[in-house]
Amino acid sequence: MTLANQEAEHRIGPHMLLSWYDRDRDFESPQHASECHENSAIPGYVDYALYRGATLRIDFQQGRFVFFYLPVDL
């Protein structure tokens, strides 16, 4: 997560982490976001982020860790 946050800072400046997924532990944030998407091609954590305006996706090792960010104007 530290590397993803650093990359987001480099690419979009001030930012907010909207959602993420850890495939090794099969854990997502926000928790249970995918429960409503069991029959959907789009995972819940992806839909959650896109619906809230995420503009940056950082993906490590082909989906092992995925992070979605929104730029924040201060």
C-alpha positions in Angstrom: 0.0 0.0 0.0 2.9 2.3 0.7 4.2 1.9 -2.8 0.8 2.5 -4.3 0.3 5.6 -2.3 3.7 6.9 -3.4 2.9 6.3 -7.0 -0.5 8.0 -6.7 1.2 11.0 -5.1 3.6 11.1 -8.0 0.9 10.8 -10.7 -2.0 12.8 -9.4 -0.7 14.7 -6.3 -3.0 14.9 -3.3 -5.3 11.9 -3.4 -7.8 9.7 -1.6 -7.7 5.9 -1.6 -11.2 4.8 -2.5 -10.9 1.1 -2.6 -8.4 -1.8 -2.8 -8.1 -5.5 -3.1 -5.6 -8.1 -1.8 -5.9 -11.3 -3.8 -3.6 -13.3 -1.5 -6.0 -12.8 1.5 -9.1 -12.4 -0.7 -9.8 -9.1 1.2 -11.3 -5.9 -0.1 -12.0 -2.5 1.1 -14.7 -1.4 1.5 -15.5 -4.8 3.1 -18.3 -6.8 1.5 -18.5 -4.5 -1.6 -18.5 -7.6 -3.8 -21.4 -9.3 -2.1 -23.8 -7.5 -4.3 -21.8 -8.3 -7.4 -21.6 -12.1 -7.1 -23.0 -12.6 -10.6 -21.4 -9.5 -12.1 -18.3 -9.3 -14.2 -17.2 -6.2 -12.3 -16.0 -6.8 -8.7 -17.6 -4.7 -6.0 -14.5 -2.8 -5.0 -14.0 -1.7 -8.7 -17.6 -0.6 -9.1 -17.4 1.3 -5.7 -14.4 3.2 -6.8 -15.6 4.0 -10.3 -19.0 5.2 -9.1 -17.2 7.6 -6.7 -15.0 9.1 -9.4 -11.7 7.2 -9.2 -9.4 8.2 -12.0 -6.3 6.2 -11.1 -5.9 2.4 -10.8 -2.6 1.0 -9.6 -2.3 -2.8 -10.1 0.6 -4.9 -8.8 1.4 -8.3 -10.2 -1.6 -8.7 -12.5 -4.3 -8.1 -9.9 -2.5 -9.4 -6.8 -2.9 -6.0 -5.2 -5.2 -3.3 -6.8 -5.8 0.2 -5.6 -8.2 2.9 -6.8 -7.6 6.6 -6.2 -9.4 9.9 -6.6 -7.4 13.2 -6.9 -8.2 15.7 -4.2 -8.0 19.5 -4.6 -7.0 21.1 -1.4 
